[in-house]
Every structure is written in structure tokens, then in C-alpha cells.
Amino acid sequence: MSTTPPLSEVNPQKARSGFSRLWHATGYSIEGLRAGWGEKAFRQEAVAAMVLLPASFWLGRHWTEVALLAGSVVLVMIVELLNTGIETAIDRISPEWHDLSKRAKDMGSAAVLLSLLLCIAIWGAALLGRFFA
């Protein structure tokens, strides 16, 4: 016989529904953004986004270009938050060095790199199209 309490007792969010669940989930998301702000890389990307997001409306000539430019910037921030989440979870499990921990962290870092390269390529193509077409 299991002595583990039901998930709803361990995590009250699982028992919520409707607006209450949405309200609390929004609060958790805001806390996640605050935690992300504590990471230097996320702060740098957020500051860059404060410049690049408005610039995407100036540079983009059609809504699809604006969406690609802005979306690529937001994608970098999303991937950075996911990478930070992976690193935090790995560190919680054990701060000791392990091949699998290193592999997970390296893969998260590679995902950030790929998102940055994609963002740079999209912005580079848009700038070339705008000024050298």
C-alpha cells in the first residue's frame, strides 16, 4: 500500500481550475521571469530585446517580416530561460560533476547558441534586404 499523498496535496496548483488556475499560473510565470532576470545572460538578452523589438517594427516592411524579426528575439529569450531551467534542475539534483549533467548543460547551451545564430541570420537578411536590395 502506497503512503505517498495525492499530487493535489503536494502541489495545490494541480487541484485548481478555471480562472484560479490561470491567475496562479500567471504569477508563477512572472516569478520565472524574475528568476531569469537574476541570470546575466538573460538580462543581456532582455536589454537587447528592448532595442530590437521596437526596431523590428521599423525594419520589417510587412507584418511577416516584423513577426520573424521580433519572434527570433523572443525565441532567444525563451531558449535562455529553458537552458537556465535545465541548469538549475541539474544543480539541484547534484552539484557534483557528472558526464550526463555536463551533457545536459552543454545541449542547453547549444540550443541557446543555435537560437542566437538564427536570430543573427534573420536580422542580417532583413538588414541586407532593407539597405542593399
C-alpha positions in Angstrom: 0.0 0.0 0.0 1.4 3.4 -1.0 1.9 6.1 1.6 2.5 8.8 -1.0 0.0 11.7 -0.6 -2.1 12.6 -3.6 -0.5 15.0 -6.0 -3.2 17.6 -5.3 -2.0 17.7 -1.6 1.6 18.0 -2.6 1.0 20.7 -5.3 -2.1 22.8 -4.8 -1.9 24.1 -8.4 -3.0 20.6 -9.7 -6.3 21.0 -7.9 -7.1 24.5 -9.3 -9.2 25.1 -12.3 -10.6 27.9 -14.4 -9.6 31.5 -13.6 -7.9 30.5 -10.3 -5.5 28.2 -12.2 -4.8 30.9 -14.8 -4.3 33.5 -12.1 -1.8 31.4 -10.2 0.0 30.2 -13.4 0.5 33.8 -14.4 2.0 34.5 -11.0 4.4 31.6 -11.4 5.4 32.8 -14.9 6.1 36.3 -13.6 8.3 34.6 -10.8 10.1 32.7 -13.6 10.8 36.0 -15.4 12.1 37.5 -12.2 14.3 34.5 -11.6 15.5 34.7 -15.2 16.4 38.4 -14.6 18.8 37.2 -12.0 20.8 35.5 -14.8 23.4 37.7 -16.5 22.8 36.2 -20.0 19.0 36.6 -19.8 19.5 40.2 -18.6 21.7 41.0 -21.6 19.2 39.4 -24.0 16.3 41.3 -22.4 18.2 44.6 -22.7 18.9 43.8 -26.4 15.2 42.9 -26.8 14.2 46.4 -25.5 16.1 47.8 -28.5 15.4 45.1 -31.1 11.7 44.6 -30.6 10.8 48.2 -31.4 13.4 48.1 -34.2 11.7 45.2 -35.7 8.7 47.4 -36.5 10.9 49.9 -38.2 13.0 47.4 -40.2 10.2 45.0 -41.2 8.3 46.1 -44.3 5.4 43.6 -43.9 3.8 42.0 -40.8 5.6 38.7 -41.6 9.0 40.4 -41.5 8.1 42.1 -38.2 6.9 38.8 -36.8 10.1 37.0 -37.9 12.4 39.7 -36.5 10.5 40.1 -33.2 9.9 36.3 -32.9 13.6 35.5 -33.3 14.5 37.9 -30.5 11.8 36.4 -28.2 12.9 32.9 -29.2 16.4 33.6 -27.9 14.9 34.7 -24.5 12.7 31.6 -24.4 15.6 29.2 -25.1 17.7 31.0 -22.5 15.0 30.5 -19.8 14.8 26.8 -20.7 18.5 26.5 -20.6 18.6 28.1 -17.1 15.8 25.8 -16.0 17.8 22.8 -17.2 21.0 24.0 -15.4 19.0 24.8 -12.2 17.4 21.3 -12.2 20.7 19.6 -12.8 22.4 21.6 -10.0 19.5 20.8 -7.6 20.0 17.1 -8.2 23.7 17.2 -7.5 26.4 19.9 -7.8 29.0 17.2 -8.4 30.4 16.8 -11.9 28.9 14.0 -13.9 29.0 13.1 -17.6 25.3 13.2 -18.0 24.9 16.5 -16.2 27.6 18.0 -18.4 25.9 16.7 -21.5 22.5 18.1 -20.5 24.0 21.5 -19.7 26.1 21.5 -23.0 23.0 20.7 -25.0 21.1 23.5 -23.4 23.9 25.9 -24.2 24.0 24.6 -27.8 20.3 25.4 -28.0 20.9 29.0 -26.9 23.8 29.2 -29.5 21.5 28.0 -32.3 18.7 30.4 -31.4 21.3 33.3 -31.4 22.6 32.2 -34.8 19.1 32.0 -36.2 18.3 35.5 -34.8 21.5 36.9 -36.2 20.8 35.3 -39.6 17.2 36.7 -39.7 18.3 40.2 -38.7 21.2 40.1 -41.1 19.0 39.1 -44.0 16.5 41.8 -43.1 19.2 44.5 -42.9 20.7 43.3 -46.2 17.3 43.4 -47.9 16.5 46.8 -46.5 19.7 48.6 -47.3 21.3 46.7 -50.2 18.4 45.5 -52.3 
